[in-house]
Amino acid sequence: MTKVGKVSSLFYSPPTGRTTVASFSLDSKGIVNDKHYNKSIDRSVLIASLESYALVKRHGIDVPYGDLGENVLIDYNPYHLTAGTKLKIGKVTLEISQPCTLCKSLTTIDSKLPKLLKDDRGIFAKVMEPGSIKEGDDIYLLD
């Protein structure tokens, strides 16, 4: 187990809209009370790096944290991780399932975003060991 970073912010989407939270619970179907809960297990959690926001800022686009649709914003760049790689965050074990595909909704923020974030928007993970994640939790890459 290798420590690689920390959780910066957490977001989820209850039926009433997107919100920032200090912690959330996860089970095998995803983030409890999220509108995407039990929809697509391989896409249960979207992880993004602070580096994605830094990248767009360098191109003159100011995007508030959470607007890329992530659930977990971290201070580590996980985009090189391959499917099957496991991360431990708090009590939760996540398994990387696939890179996040870009959606046209990013063009509502700025038309340049999809091209800028082609390989840097985020990665999806599924929950392997349930529990809760909170801001400031350490992130470990499992060997």
PAKETOR-576177 format. One line per 2 residues: number of its first residue (from 1); their letters; for each residue x, y, z of N, C-alpha, C, O. Coordinates in Angstrom, 3 decimals, always signed. Atoms other than C-alpha are relative to their C-alpha. Example, Ala and Ser with C-alpha at 12.3 -4.5 7.8 and 13.67 -1.06 7.14 Angstrom:
BEGIN
1	as	+0.890:-1.190:+0.000:+12.300:-4.500:+7.800:+0.900:+1.200:+0.000:+1.936:+1.181:+0.665; -0.820:-1.190:-0.060:+13.670:-1.060:+7.140:-0.770:+1.090:+0.730:-0.261:+2.198:+0.899;
***
This chain:
BEGIN
1	mt	+0.851:-1.175:+0.000:+0.000:+0.000:+0.000:+0.899:+1.240:+0.000:+1.781:+1.384:+0.847; -0.796:-1.209:+0.135:+1.453:+3.344:-1.106:-0.898:+1.224:+0.085:-1.855:+1.352:-0.678;
3	kv	+0.784:-1.234:-0.108:+0.082:+6.711:+0.024:+0.328:+0.885:-1.195:+1.495:+1.139:-1.492; -0.215:-0.809:+1.194:-0.442:+8.883:-3.063:-0.633:+1.392:+0.085:-0.320:+2.256:-0.733;
5	gk	+0.632:-1.310:-0.078:-2.580:+11.813:-1.937:-1.085:+0.080:+1.039:-1.190:-0.759:+1.933; +1.103:-0.254:-0.924:-5.588:+13.200:-0.116:-1.241:+0.432:-0.777:-1.156:+0.923:-1.902;
7	vs	+1.269:-0.468:+0.553:-9.245:+13.903:-0.815:-0.099:+1.499:+0.259:+0.042:+1.959:+1.392; +0.129:-1.450:-0.102:-9.714:+17.596:-1.512:-1.452:+0.408:+0.260:-1.727:+1.190:+1.170;
9	sl	+1.420:-0.346:-0.114:-13.518:+17.815:-1.946:-0.854:-1.180:-0.430:-0.405:-2.060:-1.164; +0.959:+1.055:+0.357:-16.567:+15.579:-2.265:-1.293:+0.638:-0.505:-1.732:+1.673:-0.005;
11	fy	+1.231:-0.494:+0.605:-19.692:+16.064:-4.383:-0.914:-1.178:-0.293:-0.442:-2.280:-0.571; +0.942:+1.010:+0.481:-22.827:+14.099:-5.097:-1.243:+0.701:-0.503:-1.420:+1.903:-0.307;
13	sp	+1.182:-0.572:+0.640:-26.106:+14.610:-6.888:-1.263:-0.639:+0.542:-1.733:-1.642:+0.007; +1.312:+0.477:-0.452:-29.241:+14.075:-4.823:-1.049:+0.467:-1.005:-0.733:+1.258:-1.893;
15	pt	+1.041:-0.401:+0.959:-32.562:+14.475:-6.667:-0.193:+1.514:-0.103:-0.669:+2.004:-1.127; +0.221:-1.451:-0.009:-32.617:+18.181:-5.724:+1.113:+0.796:-0.665:+0.995:+2.017:-0.770;
17	gr	-1.095:-0.715:+0.655:-29.330:+19.055:-7.497:+1.345:-0.386:+0.570:+1.424:-1.155:+1.528; -1.369:+0.348:-0.380:-25.572:+18.845:-7.127:+0.402:+0.734:+1.277:+0.049:+1.899:+1.461;
19	tt	-0.380:-0.619:-1.264:-24.045:+19.515:-3.696:+1.390:-0.440:+0.451:+1.855:-1.531:+0.121; -1.284:+0.291:-0.628:-20.730:+19.649:-1.864:-0.287:-0.554:+1.389:-1.155:-0.044:+2.097;
21	va	+0.195:+0.599:-1.317:-20.485:+17.451:+1.232:+1.353:-0.256:+0.654:+2.377:-0.336:-0.024; -1.227:+0.298:-0.741:-17.913:+16.771:+3.946:+0.310:-1.491:-0.023:+1.461:-1.896:+0.144;
23	sf	-0.185:+1.452:+0.072:-18.465:+13.001:+3.642:-1.208:-0.620:-0.682:-2.273:-0.007:-0.764; +1.134:+0.774:+0.478:-20.630:+10.379:+1.992:+0.276:-1.481:+0.175:+1.420:-1.910:+0.322;
25	sl	-0.080:+1.451:-0.157:-21.362:+6.673:+2.302:-0.132:-0.668:-1.359:-0.844:-0.196:-2.244; +0.055:+0.781:+1.227:-20.839:+4.109:-0.420:-0.254:-1.453:+0.337:+0.199:-1.962:+1.363;
27	ds	+0.143:+1.448:-0.099:-21.976:+0.544:-0.875:+0.247:-0.578:-1.392:+0.706:+0.137:-2.283; -0.329:+0.659:+1.269:-21.692:-1.938:-3.728:-0.740:+0.581:-1.202:-0.398:+0.278:-2.346;
29	kg	+0.773:-0.594:+1.099:-24.218:+0.071:-5.779:+0.381:+1.444:-0.270:-0.175:+2.075:-1.169; -0.453:-1.368:+0.236:-22.427:+3.419:-5.507:-0.135:+0.890:+1.215:-0.090:+0.433:+2.357;
31	iv	+0.117:-1.002:-1.058:-22.845:+6.598:-3.508:-1.453:+0.040:+0.459:-2.355:+0.345:-0.322; +1.343:+0.057:-0.566:-25.854:+6.269:-1.210:-0.665:+1.374:-0.140:-0.061:+2.398:+0.177;
33	nd	+0.838:-1.188:+0.207:-28.600:+8.839:-2.033:+0.374:+0.835:-1.223:-0.219:+1.893:-1.439; -0.351:-0.699:+1.236:-26.907:+9.927:-5.299:-0.994:-0.407:-1.084:-1.470:-1.543:-1.094;
35	kh	+0.978:+0.316:+1.050:-29.192:+10.115:-8.336:+0.513:-1.079:-0.962:-0.283:-1.681:-1.682; -0.572:+1.043:+0.856:-26.810:+7.740:-10.179:+0.176:-1.329:+0.737:+0.709:-2.286:+0.175;
37	yn	-0.120:+1.211:-0.817:-26.959:+5.141:-7.378:-0.671:-1.177:-0.698:-1.820:-1.080:-1.129; +0.487:+1.257:+0.575:-27.398:+1.602:-8.758:-0.379:+0.121:-1.483:-1.206:-0.650:-1.971;
39	ks	+0.290:-0.156:+1.435:-27.473:+2.834:-12.390:+1.027:-0.762:-0.836:+0.657:-1.529:-1.725; -1.077:+0.663:+0.734:-24.091:+1.615:-13.681:+1.139:-0.237:+0.987:+1.899:+0.679:+1.301;
41	id	-0.958:+0.330:-1.068:-21.884:-0.177:-11.145:+1.423:+0.402:-0.374:+2.168:+0.887:+0.478; -1.364:-0.345:+0.424:-18.705:+0.376:-13.212:+0.237:+1.508:-0.047:+1.379:+1.958:-0.146;
43	rs	-0.116:-1.465:+0.040:-19.415:+4.116:-13.228:-0.553:+0.616:+1.287:-1.112:+1.713:+1.265; +0.585:-0.415:-1.276:-20.395:+4.442:-9.555:+0.607:+1.268:+0.568:-0.097:+2.080:+1.168;
45	vl	-0.711:-1.122:-0.604:-17.756:+7.010:-8.567:+0.896:+0.626:-1.063:+1.673:-0.072:-1.715; -0.886:-0.716:+0.915:-16.082:+9.667:-10.718:+1.050:+0.731:+0.823:+0.733:+1.552:+1.683;
47	ia	-1.137:-0.599:-0.705:-12.638:+10.680:-9.475:+0.689:+0.964:-0.961:+0.978:+0.607:-2.103; -0.725:-0.988:+0.800:-10.964:+13.850:-10.772:+1.141:+0.575:+0.816:+1.133:+0.543:+2.046;
49	sl	-1.186:-0.579:-0.623:-7.668:+15.525:-10.045:-0.064:+1.527:-0.005:-0.629:+2.134:-0.915; -0.138:-1.459:-0.022:-7.008:+19.113:-9.006:+0.750:+0.476:-1.241:+0.575:+1.613:-1.678;
51	es	-0.760:-0.352:+1.197:-4.658:+19.068:-12.013:-0.907:+0.307:-1.186:-0.535:+1.093:-2.057; +0.951:-0.298:+1.087:-7.698:+19.068:-14.334:-0.443:+1.461:+0.076:-0.533:+2.146:-0.943;
53	ya	+0.414:-1.388:-0.189:-8.824:+22.375:-12.873:+1.158:+0.965:-0.275:+0.954:+2.045:-0.828; -1.179:-0.827:+0.281:-5.281:+23.773:-13.042:+0.225:+0.104:-1.512:+0.585:+1.168:-2.016;
55	lv	-0.165:+0.023:+1.454:-5.101:+22.763:-16.716:-0.941:+0.992:-0.680:-0.511:+1.784:-1.518; +0.939:-0.911:+0.651:-8.256:+24.623:-17.689:+0.248:+1.449:+0.414:+0.046:+2.370:-0.377;
57	kr	-0.305:-1.360:-0.467:-7.271:+27.625:-15.579:+1.170:+0.588:-0.798:+1.169:+1.777:-1.118; -1.135:-0.465:+0.816:-3.964:+27.843:-17.516:-0.454:+0.437:-1.393:+0.246:+1.192:-2.068;
59	hg	+0.546:-0.384:+1.298:-6.124:+28.192:-20.632:-1.068:+1.090:+0.138:-1.856:+1.317:-0.781; +0.883:-1.137:-0.207:-8.091:+31.084:-19.139:-1.441:-0.338:+0.322:-2.320:+0.515:+0.198;
61	id	+1.363:+0.404:-0.337:-11.154:+29.100:-18.066:-0.063:-0.257:+1.505:+0.652:-1.107:+2.035; +0.152:+0.162:-1.446:-12.232:+29.424:-14.446:-1.235:-0.864:+0.266:-2.369:-0.441:+0.038;
63	vp	+1.084:+0.946:-0.253:-14.306:+26.404:-13.444:-0.020:-0.329:+1.488:+0.994:-0.778:+2.023; +0.077:+0.343:-1.421:-15.525:+25.941:-9.850:+0.130:-1.516:+0.212:-0.337:-2.311:-0.604;
65	yg	-0.117:+1.415:-0.337:-14.641:+22.632:-8.198:-1.377:-0.650:+0.015:-2.346:-0.075:+0.512; +1.251:+0.740:+0.069:-17.339:+20.052:-8.796:-0.695:+0.116:-1.346:-1.524:-0.728:-1.688;
67	dl	+0.694:-0.227:+1.268:-18.403:+21.426:-12.178:+0.391:-0.981:-1.102:-0.278:-1.038:-2.134; -0.355:+1.024:+0.986:-16.594:+18.654:-14.071:-0.777:-1.290:+0.246:-0.618:-2.270:-0.482;
69	ge	+0.868:+1.142:-0.268:-19.082:+16.232:-12.521:+0.587:-1.043:+0.923:-0.018:-2.092:+1.145; -0.645:+0.993:-0.858:-16.677:+14.475:-10.198:-0.725:-0.160:+1.330:-1.426:+0.738:+1.798;
71	nv	+0.471:+0.257:-1.359:-17.677:+12.879:-6.915:+1.123:+0.218:+0.995:+0.909:+0.741:+2.089; -1.159:-0.093:-0.878:-14.177:+12.778:-5.438:+1.081:+0.799:-0.725:+1.582:+0.379:-1.768;
73	li	-1.072:-0.832:+0.540:-11.670:+15.559:-6.139:+1.228:-0.219:+0.862:+1.176:-0.067:+2.083; -1.195:+0.384:-0.748:-8.130:+14.596:-5.173:+1.222:+0.800:-0.447:+1.234:+1.395:-1.524;
75	dy	-1.229:-0.720:+0.319:-4.653:+16.116:-5.087:+1.052:-0.908:-0.635:+2.249:-0.644:-0.532; -0.854:+0.989:+0.672:-3.186:+13.178:-7.031:-0.572:-0.202:-1.402:-1.790:-0.226:-1.580;
77	np	+0.480:+0.225:+1.360:-3.367:+12.607:-10.781:-0.105:-1.495:-0.268:+0.917:-2.159:-0.444; +0.199:+1.438:+0.164:-4.902:+9.125:-11.248:-0.217:-0.446:-1.444:-0.490:-1.622:-1.685;
79	yh	+0.436:+0.297:+1.356:-5.440:+9.296:-15.012:+0.850:-1.055:-0.705:+0.433:-1.602:-1.726; -0.847:+1.047:+0.582:-2.578:+6.909:-15.776:-0.368:-1.394:+0.509:+0.109:-2.397:-0.023;
81	lt	+0.353:+1.293:-0.584:-4.140:+4.158:-13.660:-0.868:-0.807:-0.966:-1.735:-0.261:-1.647; +0.739:+0.865:+0.926:-5.500:+1.200:-15.597:-1.152:-0.700:+0.716:-1.186:-0.792:+1.944;
83	ag	+1.137:+0.746:-0.539:-8.724:-0.732:-15.142:+0.508:-1.149:+0.857:+1.440:-1.857:+0.478; -0.405:+1.048:-0.929:-8.432:-3.105:-12.203:+0.873:+0.501:+1.139:+1.007:-0.181:+2.155;
85	tk	-0.805:-0.591:-1.069:-6.152:-0.824:-10.145:-0.912:+0.353:+1.161:-2.020:+0.851:+0.962; +0.823:-0.259:-1.187:-7.415:-0.472:-6.581:+0.572:+1.153:+0.822:+1.783:+1.277:+1.005;
87	lk	-0.325:-1.107:-0.888:-7.433:+2.624:-4.383:-0.747:-0.190:+1.313:-1.894:-0.635:+1.332; +0.637:+0.010:-1.326:-8.157:+2.763:-0.664:-0.135:+1.456:+0.426:+0.854:+2.185:+0.505;
89	ig	+0.274:-1.359:-0.467:-9.799:+5.993:+0.501:-0.876:-0.142:+1.232:-2.000:-0.637:+1.147; +0.728:+0.230:-1.241:-10.891:+6.055:+4.115:-0.144:-1.495:+0.203:+0.841:-2.232:+0.142;
91	kv	+0.270:+1.434:-0.179:-12.523:+2.674:+4.738:-0.390:-0.669:-1.325:-0.568:-1.885:-1.382; +0.516:+0.472:+1.282:-13.558:+2.332:+1.077:+1.121:-0.478:-0.915:+2.175:+0.153:-1.008;
93	tl	-0.896:+0.438:+1.072:-11.780:+0.294:-1.586:-0.742:+0.177:-1.314:-1.853:-0.322:-1.494; +0.558:-0.235:+1.324:-12.442:+1.425:-5.139:+0.870:-0.698:-1.031:+2.085:-0.793:-0.861;
95	ei	-0.748:+0.597:+1.102:-11.435:-0.354:-8.329:-0.247:+0.836:-1.251:-1.391:+1.051:-1.652; +0.110:-0.788:+1.221:-10.710:+1.735:-11.410:-0.647:-0.868:-1.077:-0.234:-2.007:-1.299;
97	sq	+0.703:+0.771:+1.020:-13.075:+0.641:-14.171:+0.219:+0.530:-1.411:+0.348:-0.252:-2.352; -0.171:-0.562:+1.336:-12.642:+3.066:-17.076:+0.258:+1.497:+0.082:-0.112:+2.144:+1.061;
99	pc	-0.146:-1.459:+0.047:-11.594:+6.577:-18.086:-1.371:+0.635:-0.221:-2.272:+0.010:-0.780; +1.245:-0.730:+0.217:-14.354:+9.147:-18.095:-0.024:+0.495:-1.443:+0.924:+1.120:-1.918;
101	tl	+0.168:-0.517:+1.353:-15.628:+9.870:-21.561:-0.544:+1.418:+0.102:-1.294:+1.743:+1.023; +0.458:-1.380:-0.032:-16.253:+13.489:-22.363:-1.430:+0.097:-0.503:-1.829:-0.575:-1.454;
103	ck	+1.370:-0.212:+0.450:-19.799:+14.645:-22.654:-0.154:+1.444:-0.467:+0.580:+2.338:-0.046; +0.215:-1.327:+0.588:-21.121:+17.611:-24.569:-0.447:+1.025:+1.029:-0.401:+2.226:+0.763;
105	sl	+0.446:-0.948:-1.024:-22.451:+19.125:-21.334:+1.118:+0.946:+0.432:+0.850:+2.043:+0.922; -1.116:-0.883:-0.351:-18.963:+20.531:-20.733:+0.032:+1.244:-0.877:+0.559:+2.277:-0.465;
107	tt	+0.007:-1.172:+0.874:-19.500:+22.860:-23.697:-0.886:+1.112:+0.548:-0.746:+2.265:+0.142; +0.821:-1.050:-0.612:-22.122:+24.693:-21.615:+0.839:+0.882:+0.920:+0.471:+2.024:+1.197;
109	id	-0.930:-0.782:-0.813:-19.223:+25.825:-19.407:+0.909:+0.814:-0.916:+1.049:+2.027:-0.758; -0.872:-0.633:+0.984:-16.824:+26.580:-22.272:+0.179:-0.968:-1.167:+0.404:-2.161:-0.958;
111	sk	-0.081:+0.860:+1.188:-16.661:+25.256:-25.832:+1.352:-0.696:-0.144:+1.456:-1.705:-0.842; -1.341:+0.611:+0.098:-12.935:+24.476:-25.421:+0.213:-1.155:+0.979:+1.168:-1.917:+0.827;
113	lp	-0.214:+1.002:-1.051:-13.373:+22.177:-22.399:+0.123:-1.438:-0.506:+1.056:-2.130:-0.098; -0.135:+1.401:+0.422:-14.000:+18.856:-24.187:+1.370:-0.317:-0.610:+1.951:-1.364:-0.323;
115	kl	-1.308:+0.236:+0.633:-10.821:+19.186:-26.253:+1.133:+0.088:+1.034:+2.047:-0.737:+1.032; -1.040:-0.173:-1.031:-8.718:+20.453:-23.307:+0.072:-1.190:+0.949:+1.157:-1.608:+1.351;
117	lk	+0.058:+1.053:-1.005:-9.867:+17.668:-20.996:-0.120:-1.399:-0.587:-0.509:-2.337:+0.109; +0.154:+1.284:+0.693:-9.810:+14.845:-23.542:+0.529:-1.176:+0.817:-0.141:-2.203:+0.922;
119	dd	-0.596:+1.084:-0.795:-7.500:+12.719:-21.354:+0.115:+0.345:+1.481:+0.760:-0.379:+2.240; -0.203:-0.496:-1.364:-7.801:+14.656:-18.101:-1.277:+0.378:+0.735:-1.235:+1.231:+1.621;
121	rg	+1.239:-0.368:-0.693:-11.438:+14.803:-17.008:-0.192:-0.809:+1.262:-0.618:-0.267:+2.282; +0.205:+0.823:-1.173:-11.532:+11.884:-14.618:+0.003:-1.473:-0.353:+0.114:-1.857:-1.517;
123	if	+0.090:+1.444:+0.181:-11.745:+8.149:-14.109:-1.152:-0.519:+0.858:-1.436:-0.008:+1.942; +1.087:+0.633:-0.736:-14.625:+5.972:-13.041:+0.535:-1.174:+0.812:+1.509:-1.827:+0.439;
125	ak	-0.350:+1.126:-0.857:-14.410:+3.429:-10.251:-1.270:-0.633:+0.535:-2.320:+0.003:+0.628; +1.102:+0.692:-0.661:-16.655:+0.828:-8.705:+0.417:-0.306:+1.432:+1.606:-0.397:+1.740;
127	vm	-0.237:+0.231:-1.423:-16.976:+0.137:-4.998:+0.239:-1.489:+0.237:-0.608:-2.322:-0.085; -0.342:+1.384:-0.321:-15.241:-3.058:-3.878:-0.207:-0.286:+1.488:-0.611:-1.383:+1.873;
129	ep	+0.196:+0.123:-1.450:-15.359:-2.460:-0.114:-0.739:+1.245:+0.464:-0.193:+2.345:+0.386; +0.808:-1.164:-0.369:-18.158:-0.201:+1.209:+0.515:+0.700:+1.258:+1.340:+0.169:+2.002;
131	gs	-0.355:-0.790:-1.172:-17.798:+2.478:+3.844:-0.291:+1.460:-0.283:-1.195:+1.783:-1.055; +0.198:-1.428:+0.250:-17.524:+6.245:+3.934:+1.336:+0.646:-0.357:+2.411:+0.167:+0.005;
133	ik	-1.150:-0.816:+0.388:-15.158:+8.803:+2.470:-0.278:+1.392:+0.525:-1.408:+1.876:+0.455; +0.166:-1.374:-0.462:-14.565:+12.219:+3.985:+1.137:+0.868:-0.525:+2.208:+0.371:-0.874;
135	eg	-1.040:-0.945:+0.413:-12.639:+15.319:+3.000:+1.239:-0.205:+0.862:+1.141:-0.411:+2.072; -1.257:+0.146:-0.728:-8.980:+15.026:+3.953:+0.469:-1.427:+0.153:+1.590:-1.655:+0.608;
137	dd	-0.429:+1.393:-0.085:-8.916:+11.218:+3.821:+1.237:-0.231:-0.858:+1.371:+0.338:-1.942; -1.166:+0.403:+0.778:-5.619:+9.749:+2.680:-0.430:-0.975:-1.095:-1.399:-1.719:-0.945;
139	iy	+0.245:+0.892:+1.138:-5.556:+7.906:-0.642:+1.209:-0.918:-0.144:+2.351:-0.461:-0.191; -1.053:+0.996:+0.149:-3.562:+4.705:-1.005:-0.191:-0.794:-1.272:-1.308:-1.185:-1.608;
141	ll	-0.014:+0.868:+1.156:-2.658:+2.806:-4.133:+0.312:-1.381:+0.524:+1.352:-1.587:+1.149; -0.205:+1.355:-0.510:-3.037:-0.893:-3.348:+0.849:-0.784:-0.990:+0.616:-0.742:-2.198;
143	d	-0.931:+0.768:+0.837:-0.275:-3.157:-4.651:-0.609:-1.316:-0.414:+0.030:-2.096:-1.122;
***
